[in-house]
């Protein structure tokens, strides 16, 4: 977004009235007593970095990353609930264990997290396809990828090309 959009969002985040301004270069203190700002236990992470960090296997985490996850869990217990459920779902899909799907759906429904409840509802709506994906090794993903590619080629030439030109563009990319 633009500057105005960012300003409107930041105004809602402020906890104190007025502007603090930039930090002072020369803090007001007596020469004998210098106070240093408190050090953070961990460095700040972007939301994207934090997301990937939460999805990593615990054995692969560095001590700094583990400390960050612990702090995050203390500040927001819902994040840790979501992490546990998401990691369980990833393992369920990787191991193709359809027997664990029903308990996972029940846990997601009772988690109290609206995003996970909506995700679980979507899985329930298409449960037959999800169970088939977990039970069978074959997939039509490659076919879907080719269909998506063909649609993209068609859309880029919408209204400007005949079928013959579309055919040539598709065959040229093969």
Secondary structure, DSSP 8 states (H G I E B T S, - for coil): --HHHHHHHHHHH--SSS---S--SS----TT--------SS----HHHHHHHHHS-GGG--HHHHHHHHHHHHH-HHHHHHHHHHHHHHHHHHHT-GGGHHHHHHHHHHS--HHHHHHHHHHHHTHHHHHHHHH-S--SHHHHHHHHHHHHHHHHTTTT--HHHHHHHHHHT-
